[in-house]
Amino acid sequence: MATFPEDLRDRYHRFKFRHFTPNQEHYEELAVEGQHPETMIVSCCDSRCDPETIFSAMPGELFVVRNVANLVPPFETTGKYHGVSAALEFAALTLRVKDIVVLAHSGCGGVQACIDRDAIRQTEAQFIVNWMSLLDESRDRLMPEFDGKPPEELHAAMEAETVRTSLKNLRTFPCIQILESKGRLSLHGAHFNIKTGVLTALNHATNEFIPV
């Protein structure tokens, strides 16, 4: 039987000593009163793009759901397992968050898998192509436009599309439509550049990303 990773054991003890103990009262309040975050973040599961770190958040301040390429699927009820949809429903109807932010990042592996869709299909991967098919429309539209240009330009454009597509899909959820129309919920898009540390936000008027 495998033992618990020693590296994680050491990291936990550092957390307990350096972070938990000095903030134990805060954790006790969270345990008793529950969570009341005002913001939900839909982020990529890439280990280099951590929303709590980027936004200097303490436990209880952000409700985060992470998946490959920070994608939100469109509303539908035919399947059995809807992890992202369940998290959105809980955030909107139970936690009543005021803001939902879709956070993309540079160098996204999910985006590269979408670009390399045909090659990935020849491998043993069973799930990634199907998940990234949420971006197939954007991919098919953008690839001719960026033909002959540096690959990183197409990649950057597709990263932006993960945000625009997810925001569009968010608005297919009835609860999101109602709350946004009543002014009780705002939707936002953002992109974090891992190399430079620059955060840009989607300007809804121009549909372009500008530095925060």
C-alpha positions in Angstrom: 0.0 0.0 0.0 1.4 3.4 -1.0 2.2 5.8 1.8 1.1 9.3 1.9 3.5 11.5 -0.1 6.2 12.8 2.2 6.4 16.1 0.3 2.7 16.7 1.0 3.1 15.7 4.6 5.8 18.4 5.0 3.7 21.0 3.2 0.7 20.3 5.4 2.8 20.8 8.6 4.2 24.1 7.3 0.6 25.2 6.5 -0.6 24.1 10.0 2.2 26.0 11.7 2.6 29.1 9.5 -1.0 29.7 8.3 -3.6 27.8 10.2 -2.5 28.4 13.7 -2.1 32.2 13.3 -5.6 32.3 11.7 -7.3 29.6 13.8 -10.1 32.0 14.9 -10.9 32.6 11.3 -11.1 28.9 10.5 -13.3 28.3 13.6 -15.7 31.0 12.3 -15.9 29.4 8.9 -16.5 26.0 10.5 -19.4 27.4 12.6 -20.9 30.0 10.3 -20.3 28.3 6.9 -19.0 30.0 3.8 -20.3 33.3 2.4 -18.2 34.1 -0.6 -19.4 36.9 -2.9 -17.4 35.8 -5.9 -17.2 32.6 -7.9 -14.2 31.8 -10.1 -14.3 29.4 -13.0 -10.6 28.6 -13.5 -8.4 26.1 -15.3 -7.0 23.2 -13.3 -3.5 24.1 -14.4 -1.3 24.1 -11.3 0.4 27.4 -12.4 -2.8 29.4 -12.3 -4.2 29.4 -8.8 -7.1 31.9 -8.3 -6.7 32.1 -4.5 -3.0 33.1 -5.0 -3.7 35.6 -7.8 -6.4 37.4 -5.9 -4.8 37.1 -2.4 -7.8 35.3 -1.1 -8.2 33.8 2.4 -10.3 30.6 2.9 -14.0 31.4 2.6 -13.6 34.4 0.2 -13.7 32.7 -3.2 -15.9 29.9 -4.4 -13.8 28.2 -7.1 -14.5 25.5 -9.6 -11.6 24.3 -11.8 -11.5 22.2 -14.9 -9.5 21.8 -18.1 -9.4 25.2 -19.9 -11.9 26.9 -17.5 -14.9 25.9 -19.6 -18.5 26.2 -18.8 -20.7 23.8 -20.7 -24.1 25.0 -22.0 -27.2 24.3 -19.9 -28.7 20.8 -20.5 -30.2 18.2 -18.4 -29.9 15.0 -20.4 -26.7 13.7 -18.8 -26.2 12.4 -15.2 -23.0 14.0 -14.2 -22.7 17.8 -14.3 -19.9 18.9 -12.0 -19.5 22.4 -13.3 -23.3 23.0 -13.7 -23.9 21.8 -10.1 -21.2 24.2 -8.8 -22.8 27.1 -10.8 -26.2 26.2 -9.5 -25.0 26.0 -5.9 -23.1 29.3 -6.2 -26.0 31.2 -7.8 -28.9 29.8 -5.8 -27.5 28.8 -2.4 -24.4 31.0 -1.9 -26.0 33.9 -3.9 -22.6 35.1 -5.2 -22.6 38.6 -6.7 -20.0 38.0 -9.3 -18.8 35.1 -11.5 -15.4 35.4 -13.1 -14.2 33.1 -15.9 -10.4 33.1 -15.5 -8.2 31.9 -18.4 -4.4 31.8 -18.5 -1.5 31.7 -20.9 0.0 28.4 -22.1 -3.2 26.4 -21.5 -2.7 22.7 -22.3 -6.4 22.2 -22.9 -6.4 24.9 -25.6 -3.4 23.1 -27.2 -5.3 19.9 -27.1 -8.2 21.6 -28.9 -5.8 22.9 -31.6 -4.2 19.5 -31.9 -7.6 17.7 -31.9 -6.9 15.4 -34.8 -3.6 14.2 -33.4 -5.1 13.7 -29.9 -7.8 11.5 -31.4 -5.1 9.1 -32.5 -3.9 8.6 -28.9 -5.4 6.6 -26.0 -6.9 9.8 -24.5 -10.7 9.2 -24.0 -12.0 12.4 -22.5 -10.0 15.5 -23.4 -11.2 15.8 -27.1 -14.8 15.5 -26.1 -14.5 18.1 -23.4 -12.6 20.5 -25.6 -15.2 20.1 -28.4 -16.9 22.9 -26.5 -14.4 25.1 -28.4 -14.7 23.4 -31.8 -16.7 26.2 -33.3 -14.1 28.8 -32.3 -11.3 26.6 -33.4 -12.8 26.0 -36.9 -13.4 29.8 -37.2 -10.0 30.9 -36.1 -7.7 28.4 -37.7 -8.1 29.8 -41.3 -7.7 33.3 -40.0 -4.3 32.5 -38.3 -3.0 30.2 -41.0 0.6 31.1 -41.7 0.9 33.1 -38.5 3.0 32.1 -35.5 1.3 29.3 -33.5 1.3 31.3 -30.3 -1.0 33.9 -31.9 -3.7 31.2 -32.5 -3.1 29.9 -29.1 -3.6 33.3 -27.5 -6.8 33.9 -29.5 -8.1 30.5 -28.4 -7.4 31.3 -24.8 -9.6 34.4 -25.1 -12.3 32.2 -26.7 -12.4 30.0 -23.7 -13.6 33.0 -21.7 -16.1 34.3 -24.4 -17.5 30.8 -24.9 -17.9 30.1 -21.2 -19.7 33.5 -20.6 -22.0 32.7 -23.5 -22.7 29.3 -22.1 -23.3 30.7 -18.6 -26.1 32.8 -20.0 -27.9 29.6 -21.1 -28.6 28.7 -17.5 -32.0 29.9 -16.4 -30.9 30.9 -12.9 -28.0 32.9 -14.3 -30.3 34.7 -16.8 -32.8 35.6 -14.1 -30.2 36.8 -11.6 -28.3 38.8 -14.2 -31.4 40.4 -15.5 -32.3 41.5 -12.0 -28.9 43.0 -11.4 -28.1 40.6 -8.6 -25.3 38.8 -10.5 -22.6 40.1 -12.8 -20.5 38.0 -15.2 -16.8 38.8 -15.9 -14.0 37.4 -18.0 -10.3 37.6 -17.2 -6.9 36.2 -18.4 -3.7 35.7 -16.4 -0.3 35.8 -18.1 1.8 33.3 -16.1 5.1 34.7 -17.4 4.4 38.4 -16.8 1.9 38.3 -14.0 -0.4 40.6 -16.0 -4.1 40.2 -15.4 -6.5 41.4 -18.2 -10.3 41.7 -18.0 -12.8 41.4 -20.8 -14.4 44.7 -21.7 -18.0 43.8 -22.5 -18.4 46.9 -24.7 -15.4 46.2 -27.0 -15.2 42.4 -26.4 -11.4 42.8 -25.9 -9.2 42.2 -22.9 -7.6 45.2 -21.2 -5.1 45.3 -18.2 -6.7 45.5 -14.8 
